[in-house]
Amino acid sequence: MKTIIQNARKRKGIRSRELAGLLGVDQSLISKFENGKRLPTEAQVMGLANILSIDLNELVKAWLKEKVLLEVKQYTFADEVLGMVQEELASYYPKREFEDLAVERILGEIDKLKLELDGIRSFENHRITEALELEYTFESNRIEGNTLTLRETDLVVNRGLTISGKSMREHLEAINHGEAIHYMKDLVAKDAVITRRELLGIHNLILRGINPEEAGRFRRVQVMIQGSDHLPPAPYLVEKQMEDYFIWYERNRTLLHPVVLAAEMHERLVTIHPFIDGNGRTSRLVMNMILLQNGLVIANIKGDNSSRFAYYEALNDVQTSGKKDSFIRFVAEIEKQSLERYLSILK
């Protein structure tokens, strides 16, 4: 790692004194980094990668290697310990095989973008977050047929205004979704796991004032999904399938890549279709709760015709074939695009 930092600094034509100033540390600390006498902190690694234009993923790998070596090299049985760690990691993070080879590549790109984001989180601010959450409300409702524009959504959610020519339901959908985002973010802040209570709480907010009798309740009638070949389970099966849904989540929430977990929780919920209405919005909020809990950003699926068609096609493919890759890839691509956009805004 020491040579990576030193070579990158020289390539940039930056003196150690200048680098120390940019990193906000003493010059002697830079010298210690470069001669291997001291390891930077994780935050300093992020800063060094940014300042010296080093591939963050490669620098973190080198840093972790040095950190592990520092801990174990003094022991004669270090190789045995490392073998034990490797076995343990294999049980924590089982290798998921994807038929679609692009999925693994996109997940790797997301991991790199997430590392880059971790290095500049100090630039995040409330106004950017609010603007992106408003866009999310607008797009998520547009997928379901809401005709409010982005500007109108802002006026309804943030100004409390009524838009002429728009239905009361459309106004409530905008207000409710904004409140559901706040509730979801409260759950993220508490690092809450997704249980029946949290899920019904999200759904209750989505349908509040629109369909009070069904808000926060699993359906008791058969439903069909318009434009889909998939027939959701009979109402008497919903309780059992939802119980299995939460069991699956509990078993897999620490094992799967967060994007894979988020995509599967989204798809599984929509496939069960446990509610009379609001399944899509609730599923997307569950997906984004998982992404935010893992340091990622809201994956904002667009509501224009082509994006909506691609979204429904990816869902229908899973529901009719049972193969998950197409929908996981779809969500991963949306998350990658959302991360890239967020990073461009912060920079």
C-alpha positions in Angstrom: 0.0 0.0 0.0 2.9 2.4 0.8 4.2 2.3 -2.8 0.7 2.8 -4.2 0.3 6.1 -2.2 3.9 7.3 -2.9 3.8 6.5 -6.6 0.4 8.2 -7.0 1.6 11.3 -5.2 4.6 11.6 -7.4 2.6 11.0 -10.6 0.3 13.9 -9.5 3.4 16.1 -8.7 2.2 16.7 -5.2 4.6 17.1 -2.3 4.0 15.3 0.9 3.4 18.6 2.6 0.7 19.6 0.1 -0.9 16.1 0.4 -1.0 16.5 4.2 -2.8 19.8 3.9 -5.3 18.4 1.5 -5.9 15.4 3.7 -6.0 17.5 6.9 -3.2 15.7 8.7 0.4 16.3 9.8 3.1 15.9 7.2 4.9 13.4 9.3 1.8 11.1 9.1 2.1 11.1 5.3 5.7 10.0 5.6 4.6 7.2 7.9 2.0 6.1 5.4 4.6 5.9 2.6 7.3 4.1 4.6 4.8 1.6 6.0 5.1 2.6 9.6 1.5 3.6 10.0 -1.8 2.6 8.3 -4.3 5.3 7.4 -7.8 5.2 8.9 -10.7 4.1 6.6 -11.7 7.7 6.2 -8.1 8.7 5.3 -8.0 5.9 2.7 -11.1 7.3 1.1 -9.5 10.8 1.1 -6.3 9.6 -0.4 -8.0 7.7 -3.2 -10.0 10.9 -4.0 -7.0 13.3 -3.9 -4.5 11.1 -5.7 -7.0 9.6 -8.2 -6.3 6.0 -7.1 -8.8 3.3 -7.8 -10.7 3.2 -4.5 -11.5 -0.5 -4.7 -7.8 -1.4 -5.2 -6.6 0.9 -2.5 -9.1 -0.5 0.0 -8.0 -4.1 -0.9 -4.4 -3.2 -0.3 -5.3 -1.4 3.0 -7.3 -4.4 4.3 -4.5 -6.8 3.3 -2.0 -4.7 5.3 -4.4 -4.5 8.2 -4.9 -8.2 8.4 -1.1 -8.9 8.0 -0.4 -6.5 10.8 -2.7 -8.5 13.1 -1.6 -12.0 12.3 2.0 -12.0 11.0 3.5 -12.2 14.4 2.0 -15.7 15.0 3.6 -18.9 13.6 0.1 -20.3 12.8 -1.0 -17.2 10.8 -1.6 -19.3 7.7 -3.9 -21.6 9.6 -5.8 -18.6 11.0 -6.2 -17.1 7.5 -7.6 -20.4 6.3 -10.1 -20.5 9.1 -11.2 -16.9 8.3 -11.6 -17.9 4.6 -13.9 -20.8 5.5 -15.9 -18.6 7.9 -16.4 -15.9 5.2 -17.6 -18.6 2.7 -20.4 -19.4 5.1 -21.3 -15.8 5.7 -21.3 -14.8 2.0 -22.1 -17.9 -0.1 -21.3 -17.5 -3.7 -24.5 -16.7 -5.7 -24.3 -18.0 -9.2 -26.1 -15.9 -11.8 -27.0 -17.2 -15.3 -26.9 -13.6 -16.5 -23.2 -12.8 -16.2 -23.8 -9.1 -16.4 -25.4 -9.2 -12.9 -22.1 -9.9 -11.1 -20.4 -7.2 -13.1 -23.0 -4.6 -12.2 -22.9 -5.5 -8.5 -19.1 -5.0 -8.6 -19.6 -1.6 -10.2 -22.1 -0.7 -7.5 -19.7 -1.7 -4.8 -17.0 0.6 -6.2 -19.5 3.5 -6.5 -20.5 2.8 -2.9 -16.9 3.1 -1.7 -16.6 6.3 -3.7 -19.7 7.7 -2.0 -18.4 6.7 1.4 -15.5 9.0 0.8 -17.6 12.1 0.1 -20.6 11.7 2.4 -19.7 14.9 4.2 -21.1 16.8 1.1 -24.6 15.3 1.6 -27.2 17.8 2.6 -30.9 17.9 3.4 -32.0 19.9 0.4 -30.5 17.4 -2.1 -32.1 14.6 -0.2 -35.5 16.3 -0.2 -35.3 17.0 -3.9 -34.5 13.3 -4.7 -37.2 12.0 -2.4 -39.7 14.2 -4.2 -38.6 12.8 -7.5 -39.0 9.3 -6.1 -42.6 10.1 -4.9 -43.4 11.5 -8.4 -42.0 8.6 -10.3 -43.3 5.8 -8.0 -46.8 7.3 -8.3 -46.5 7.9 -12.0 -45.8 4.1 -12.5 -49.2 3.5 -11.0 -51.0 6.0 -13.2 -50.9 9.2 -11.1 -50.9 12.2 -13.5 -49.4 14.9 -11.3 -46.3 16.4 -12.8 -43.1 16.8 -10.7 -43.8 20.5 -10.1 -47.4 19.7 -9.1 -46.2 17.0 -6.8 -43.9 19.5 -5.1 -46.8 22.0 -4.7 -49.1 19.3 -3.2 -46.4 17.7 -0.9 -44.4 20.8 0.2 -46.8 23.7 -0.2 -50.2 22.0 0.7 -51.8 23.4 -2.5 -54.6 21.8 -4.5 -54.1 21.3 -8.2 -57.1 22.2 -10.4 -58.3 19.3 -12.6 -56.5 16.6 -10.5 -58.5 14.1 -8.4 -58.4 13.9 -4.6 -56.9 10.5 -4.9 -54.0 11.8 -6.8 -53.4 14.5 -4.2 -53.5 11.9 -1.4 -51.2 9.5 -3.2 -48.5 12.3 -3.3 -49.0 13.3 0.3 -49.2 9.7 1.5 -46.1 8.6 -0.4 -44.1 11.5 1.1 -45.1 10.5 4.6 -44.3 6.8 3.9 -40.8 7.8 2.8 -40.3 9.6 6.2 -41.6 6.5 8.0 -39.3 4.2 6.0 -36.3 6.5 6.8 -37.2 6.4 10.5 -37.0 2.6 10.3 -33.6 2.9 8.5 -32.3 5.2 11.3 -33.4 2.6 13.9 -31.8 -0.2 11.8 -35.1 -1.9 12.0 -35.7 -5.3 10.5 -38.7 -5.8 8.2 -41.5 -7.5 10.1 -45.3 -7.8 9.5 -45.7 -4.6 11.7 -43.3 -2.5 9.7 -44.7 -3.7 6.3 -48.3 -3.0 7.3 -47.2 0.4 8.7 -45.8 1.4 5.3 -48.9 0.1 3.5 -51.2 1.9 5.9 -49.6 5.2 5.0 -49.8 4.5 1.3 -53.6 3.9 1.4 -54.5 6.3 4.2 -57.6 8.3 3.3 -57.8 6.5 -0.1 -59.1 3.1 1.1 -59.2 3.2 4.9 -60.8 -0.3 5.2 -57.9 -2.0 3.4 -55.0 0.3 4.5 -52.5 -1.8 6.5 -54.5 -5.1 6.0 -53.8 -8.2 3.9 -56.4 -8.8 1.2 -59.3 -11.2 1.7 -60.4 -11.5 -2.0 -58.8 -12.8 -5.1 -57.0 -10.2 -7.3 -55.6 -10.1 -10.8 -52.6 -8.1 -12.0 -53.6 -6.1 -15.1 -51.3 -6.9 -18.1 -49.6 -9.8 -16.3 -49.7 -13.5 -17.0 -49.2 -14.1 -13.2 -52.2 -14.9 -11.0 -51.5 -14.0 -7.4 -52.3 -16.7 -4.7 -55.8 -17.2 -3.4 -56.6 -15.0 -0.3 -56.5 -18.0 2.1 -52.9 -18.6 1.1 -51.7 -15.0 1.7 -51.1 -15.2 5.4 -48.9 -18.3 5.0 -47.0 -17.0 2.1 -46.3 -13.7 3.9 -45.1 -15.7 6.9 -42.7 -17.5 4.6 -41.7 -14.1 3.1 -40.6 -12.8 6.5 -38.8 -16.1 7.3 -36.9 -15.9 4.0 -35.9 -12.3 4.8 -34.6 -13.2 8.2 -32.5 -16.0 6.9 -31.0 -14.1 4.0 -30.8 -10.5 5.1 -27.1 -10.8 6.2 -26.1 -13.3 3.5 -27.0 -11.7 0.2 -25.6 -8.7 -1.5 -27.9 -5.8 -0.4 -29.0 -5.1 -4.0 -29.9 -8.8 -4.5 -31.8 -8.8 -1.2 -33.6 -5.6 -2.0 -34.6 -6.9 -5.5 -35.8 -10.2 -4.2 -37.8 -8.7 -1.4 -39.5 -6.4 -3.9 -40.3 -9.1 -6.4 -41.5 -11.6 -3.8 -43.9 -9.1 -2.3 -45.3 -8.0 -5.6 -45.7 -11.7 -6.6 -47.7 -12.5 -3.5 -49.6 -9.3 -4.0 -50.9 -9.3 -0.4 -52.9 -6.1 -0.7 -56.0 -4.9 -2.6 -54.0 -1.8 -3.8 -50.7 -0.2 -3.2 -48.5 -3.4 -3.7 -46.1 -1.7 -6.1 -45.5 1.4 -4.0 -45.1 -0.7 -0.8 -42.7 -3.1 -2.5 -40.5 -0.3 -3.9 -40.4 1.3 -0.4 -39.3 -2.0 1.1 -36.6 -2.4 -1.6 -35.3 1.1 -0.9 -35.4 0.7 2.9 -32.9 -2.2 2.4 -30.7 -0.2 0.1 -30.6 2.8 2.5 -29.8 0.5 5.4 -26.8 -0.7 3.5 -25.3 2.7 2.7 -26.7 2.8 -0.9 -29.2 5.3 -2.4 -32.9 5.2 -3.4 -33.3 3.2 -6.6 -35.7 5.4 -8.4 -37.5 3.5 -11.1 -38.9 5.9 -13.7 -42.6 6.1 -14.6 -42.4 7.0 -18.3 -43.9 4.5 -20.7 -40.6 2.8 -21.8 -39.2 2.5 -18.2 -42.5 1.2 -16.8 -42.7 -1.4 -19.6 -39.2 -2.6 -18.9 -40.0 -2.8 -15.2 -43.2 -4.8 -15.7 -41.5 -7.1 -18.2 -38.7 -7.9 -15.8 -41.3 -8.7 -13.0 -43.4 -10.8 -15.4 -40.4 -12.7 -16.5 -39.6 -13.8 -12.9 -43.3 -14.6 -12.1 -43.7 -16.8 -15.2 -40.3 -18.4 -15.4 -39.2 -18.5 -11.8 -35.7 -17.2 -12.8 -34.6 -14.2 -10.7 -31.7 -12.8 -12.8 -33.7 -10.5 -15.1 -35.3 -8.6 -12.2 -32.1 -8.5 -10.1 -30.3 -7.1 -13.1 -33.0 -4.5 -13.7 -32.9 -3.3 -10.1 -29.0 -3.4 -10.1 -28.9 -1.2 -13.2 -31.4 1.3 -11.7 -29.3 1.4 -8.5 -26.1 1.9 -10.4 -27.7 4.8 -12.4 -29.0 6.3 -9.2 -25.6 6.1 -7.5 -23.9 7.7 -10.5 -26.3 10.5 -10.5 -26.0 11.1 -6.8 -22.2 11.2 -7.0 -22.3 13.7 -9.8 -24.6 15.9 -7.8 -22.3 15.8 -4.7 -19.2 16.4 -6.8 
